[in-house]
Amino acid sequence: MSFFETVFLAPFAHEFMLRALVAAVLVGAVCALLSCYLVLKGWALMGDAISHAVLPGIVLAYVAGLPLALGAFAAGLVCALGTGYLKENSRVKEDTVMGIVFSGMFALGLVLFVKVETDQHLNHILFGNILGVSWSDIRETSLIALPTIAIVLALRRDLLLYCFDPSHARAIGLPVRLLHFGLLILLALTIVASLKAVGIILVIAMLVAPGAVGLLLTHRFGHMLAVAAATAIGSSVLGTILSFHFDVATGPCIIVLQAFVFAAALAVSLLRTRTMTNQA
């Protein structure tokens, strides 16, 4: 067996690794596209807030016998809309509101989780369990991720203008309020799609790192989307393979790779800036 077959193909002789790869690529693709808008809008903390806030929804959905994804989405939506309402109706700044809302909802989720008898493993909710996903889980993720990708691509120009200059977007007749809450809903959906792969804690890295890499390496938004997608999907594939060979957790391995890519992109960006300064 060749080196290529041993390293890159052998892991996928196991069906659980193949399922993990499909889930990782799906999650990486949808997170990459949305991360570009979050980075441009400065909404990294919003992704963190919603990802933590879904925990009480997951617990309550389990108690009610409903799909966990439905409870997670409902809780994420409550967090997003509640944050927007408090920001518009109080003097408290948005980052402060998000910190209060997501920490409060996350703490509520932990209290409920401890009090409710459940066979759900807290570590799997917090950090994901991508090696344990089933084809049914992948179908559920696809039903969320693929329409989200389609919507983001269809509205990419409107969302871009909203993120850069909401006043100009409003002046030319774009529905700014609808775009604002639409982006929050897409963010909540993306987090729900990512839960079983990387969990509540690590999803924020998936929603920030790819877009940050694209921002460092390119100056055109189309290229930024492409770089972010390549970063997320490439890290997902390579992280899944490396986790098999080194016997480490797959989700964290993917995130570590994205952090390395970001560090490399930052070094390239700084070197490019220094070179241009010297030439000037």
C-alpha positions as CSV (number, residue, x, y, z in Angstrom):
1,M,0.0,0.0,0.0
2,S,1.4,3.4,-1.0
3,F,2.0,6.3,1.4
4,F,-1.0,8.2,0.0
5,E,-3.3,5.2,0.5
6,T,-2.0,4.6,4.0
7,V,-2.3,8.2,5.2
8,F,-5.3,9.6,3.2
9,L,-7.5,6.6,2.2
10,A,-7.0,4.0,5.0
11,P,-9.0,6.0,7.6
12,F,-12.1,6.0,5.4
13,A,-12.2,2.2,5.2
14,H,-14.0,2.7,8.5
15,E,-17.6,3.9,8.0
16,F,-17.6,6.0,11.2
17,M,-14.6,8.0,9.7
18,L,-16.5,8.5,6.4
19,R,-19.5,9.8,8.3
20,A,-17.2,12.1,10.3
21,L,-15.6,13.4,7.1
22,V,-19.0,14.2,5.4
23,A,-20.2,16.0,8.6
24,A,-17.0,18.0,8.9
25,V,-17.1,19.2,5.3
26,L,-20.8,20.2,5.6
27,V,-20.2,22.1,8.8
28,G,-16.9,23.6,7.5
29,A,-18.6,24.9,4.3
30,V,-21.6,26.6,6.0
31,C,-19.4,28.1,8.8
32,A,-16.9,29.4,6.3
33,L,-19.5,31.4,4.3
34,L,-21.1,32.9,7.3
35,S,-17.8,33.6,9.1
36,C,-16.9,36.2,6.4
37,Y,-20.0,38.3,7.2
38,L,-19.5,37.9,11.0
39,V,-15.9,39.1,10.7
40,L,-16.8,42.1,8.5
41,K,-19.7,43.0,10.7
42,G,-17.8,42.5,14.0
43,W,-20.2,39.9,15.2
44,A,-17.7,37.3,16.6
45,L,-19.2,37.8,20.1
46,M,-22.7,37.3,18.7
47,G,-21.7,33.9,17.4
48,D,-20.2,33.1,20.8
49,A,-23.4,34.3,22.6
50,I,-25.8,32.2,20.5
51,S,-23.6,29.1,20.6
52,H,-23.7,29.2,24.4
53,A,-27.3,30.1,24.6
54,V,-28.6,27.0,22.9
55,L,-27.9,24.8,25.9
56,P,-31.2,25.4,27.8
57,G,-33.1,24.8,24.5
58,I,-31.4,21.5,24.1
59,V,-32.3,20.3,27.6
60,L,-35.9,21.5,27.4
61,A,-36.3,19.8,24.0
62,Y,-35.1,16.6,25.5
63,V,-37.6,16.9,28.4
64,A,-40.4,17.6,26.0
65,G,-39.5,14.8,23.6
66,L,-38.8,17.1,20.7
67,P,-35.8,17.1,18.3
68,L,-32.8,18.6,20.1
69,A,-32.0,20.7,17.0
70,L,-35.4,22.4,17.3
71,G,-34.8,23.3,20.9
72,A,-31.3,24.6,20.1
73,F,-32.6,26.8,17.3
74,A,-35.4,28.2,19.4
75,A,-33.0,29.1,22.2
76,G,-30.5,30.6,19.8
77,L,-33.3,32.7,18.2
78,V,-34.5,33.9,21.6
79,C,-30.9,34.9,22.4
80,A,-30.5,36.8,19.1
81,L,-33.8,38.6,19.2
82,G,-33.5,39.3,22.9
83,T,-30.1,40.8,22.4
84,G,-31.4,43.0,19.6
85,Y,-34.3,44.2,21.7
86,L,-32.2,45.1,24.7
87,K,-29.7,46.9,22.5
88,E,-32.5,49.1,20.9
89,N,-34.3,49.7,24.2
90,S,-31.6,50.4,26.7
91,R,-28.4,52.5,27.0
92,V,-26.3,49.3,27.5
93,K,-23.9,48.6,24.7
94,E,-24.3,45.6,22.5
95,D,-21.3,43.7,23.7
96,T,-22.4,44.1,27.3
97,V,-25.9,42.9,26.5
98,M,-24.5,39.8,24.6
99,G,-22.3,39.0,27.6
100,I,-25.2,39.1,30.0
101,V,-27.6,37.2,27.8
102,F,-25.3,34.4,26.7
103,S,-23.8,33.8,30.1
104,G,-27.2,33.8,31.8
105,M,-28.7,31.4,29.3
106,F,-25.7,29.1,29.4
107,A,-25.8,29.0,33.2
108,L,-29.5,28.3,33.0
109,G,-28.8,25.4,30.6
110,L,-26.2,24.0,33.1
111,V,-28.7,24.2,36.0
112,L,-31.4,22.4,33.9
113,F,-28.9,19.8,32.7
114,V,-27.9,18.9,36.2
115,K,-31.5,18.7,37.5
116,V,-32.9,16.7,34.6
117,E,-32.2,12.9,34.3
118,T,-30.8,12.4,30.8
119,D,-28.5,10.0,29.0
120,Q,-27.0,12.9,27.0
121,H,-23.3,13.3,27.7
122,L,-22.5,16.9,28.5
123,N,-19.0,16.7,26.9
124,H,-20.7,15.7,23.6
125,I,-22.9,18.8,23.8
126,L,-20.1,21.1,24.7
127,F,-17.4,19.7,22.4
128,G,-19.2,17.7,19.9
129,N,-18.9,14.0,19.0
130,I,-18.2,13.9,15.3
131,L,-17.1,10.3,15.3
132,G,-20.4,9.3,16.7
133,V,-22.6,10.9,14.1
134,S,-25.0,8.7,12.2
135,W,-26.3,9.0,8.6
136,S,-29.5,10.3,10.1
137,D,-27.6,13.0,11.9
138,I,-25.9,13.9,8.6
139,R,-29.2,14.2,6.9
140,E,-30.4,16.6,9.6
141,T,-27.3,18.6,9.3
142,S,-27.7,18.7,5.5
143,L,-31.3,19.9,5.8
144,I,-30.0,22.9,7.7
145,A,-26.6,23.5,6.1
146,L,-27.4,23.3,2.4
147,P,-30.4,25.7,2.4
148,T,-28.3,28.1,4.6
149,I,-25.5,28.0,2.1
150,A,-27.9,28.6,-0.8
151,I,-29.5,31.6,1.0
152,V,-26.2,33.2,1.9
153,L,-24.9,32.9,-1.7
154,A,-28.2,34.2,-3.1
155,L,-28.1,37.3,-0.8
156,R,-24.3,37.7,-0.7
157,R,-24.3,41.2,-2.2
158,D,-27.1,42.6,-0.1
159,L,-25.6,41.1,3.1
160,L,-22.2,42.5,2.1
161,L,-23.5,46.0,1.7
162,Y,-25.4,45.7,5.0
163,C,-22.3,44.6,6.9
164,F,-20.2,47.4,5.4
165,D,-22.6,50.3,5.4
166,P,-26.1,49.8,6.8
167,S,-27.0,53.5,6.2
168,H,-26.2,53.2,2.5
169,A,-28.1,49.9,2.3
170,R,-31.1,51.6,3.8
171,A,-30.8,54.6,1.4
172,I,-30.9,52.5,-1.7
173,G,-34.0,50.6,-0.4
174,L,-32.6,47.4,1.0
175,P,-34.7,45.9,3.9
176,V,-32.0,46.5,6.5
177,R,-34.0,45.3,9.4
178,L,-34.9,42.1,7.6
179,L,-31.3,41.5,6.6
180,H,-30.2,42.1,10.3
181,F,-32.6,39.5,11.7
182,G,-32.2,37.2,8.7
183,L,-28.4,37.1,9.4
184,L,-29.1,36.3,13.0
185,I,-31.4,33.5,12.1
186,L,-28.9,32.1,9.6
187,L,-26.3,32.3,12.4
188,A,-28.5,30.4,14.8
189,L,-29.2,27.7,12.1
190,T,-25.5,27.4,11.4
191,I,-24.7,26.8,15.0
192,V,-27.5,24.2,15.2
193,A,-26.0,22.4,12.2
194,S,-22.6,22.4,13.8
195,L,-23.5,21.1,17.3
196,K,-23.0,17.4,16.7
197,A,-19.7,18.0,14.9
198,V,-17.8,20.5,17.1
199,G,-20.3,21.3,20.0
200,I,-21.2,24.5,21.7
201,I,-17.8,25.6,22.7
202,L,-15.8,25.0,19.6
203,V,-18.3,26.2,17.0
204,I,-17.3,29.8,17.6
205,A,-13.8,29.1,16.2
206,M,-15.4,27.6,13.1
207,L,-17.4,30.8,12.7
208,V,-14.4,33.2,13.1
209,A,-11.2,31.6,11.9
210,P,-12.0,31.0,8.2
211,G,-13.4,34.5,7.6
212,A,-10.4,36.0,9.4
213,V,-8.0,34.1,7.2
214,G,-9.8,35.3,4.1
215,L,-9.7,38.9,5.4
216,L,-5.9,38.7,5.9
217,L,-5.1,37.2,2.5
218,T,-7.5,39.0,0.1
219,H,-8.9,42.4,-0.7
220,R,-12.0,41.2,-2.7
221,F,-15.0,39.7,-1.1
222,G,-15.4,36.9,-3.6
223,H,-11.9,35.8,-3.0
224,M,-12.4,36.1,0.7
225,L,-15.3,33.7,0.5
226,A,-13.2,31.3,-1.6
227,V,-10.2,31.4,0.9
228,A,-12.5,31.0,3.9
229,A,-14.2,27.9,2.3
230,A,-10.8,26.4,1.4
231,T,-9.5,27.0,4.9
232,A,-12.6,25.5,6.6
233,I,-13.0,22.5,4.3
234,G,-9.3,21.8,4.0
235,S,-8.9,21.9,7.8
236,S,-12.0,19.7,8.2
237,V,-10.6,17.0,5.9
238,L,-7.0,17.1,7.2
239,G,-8.1,17.4,10.8
240,T,-10.3,14.3,10.4
241,I,-7.4,12.3,8.9
242,L,-4.9,13.4,11.5
243,S,-7.3,12.7,14.4
244,F,-7.4,9.1,13.2
245,H,-3.7,8.6,12.9
246,F,-2.8,10.4,16.2
247,D,-5.9,9.1,18.1
248,V,-7.0,12.6,19.2
249,A,-10.5,14.2,19.3
250,T,-11.5,15.2,15.8
251,G,-13.4,18.5,16.5
252,P,-10.5,20.1,18.5
253,C,-8.0,18.8,15.9
254,I,-9.9,20.7,13.2
255,I,-9.9,23.9,15.2
256,V,-6.2,23.6,16.0
257,L,-5.5,23.4,12.3
258,Q,-7.6,26.4,11.6
259,A,-5.6,28.3,14.3
260,F,-2.4,27.3,12.6
261,V,-3.7,28.5,9.2
262,F,-4.7,31.8,10.8
263,A,-1.2,32.2,12.3
264,A,0.4,31.5,8.9
265,A,-2.0,34.0,7.1
266,L,-1.2,36.6,9.7
267,A,2.6,36.1,9.1
268,V,2.0,36.4,5.3
269,S,0.0,39.5,5.7
270,L,2.6,41.2,8.0
271,L,5.4,40.2,5.6
272,R,3.4,41.6,2.6
273,T,2.8,44.9,4.5
274,R,6.4,45.2,5.5
275,T,7.5,44.6,1.9
276,M,5.2,47.2,0.5
277,T,6.3,49.7,3.1
278,N,10.0,49.1,2.2
279,Q,9.3,49.5,-1.5
280,A,7.5,52.8,-0.9
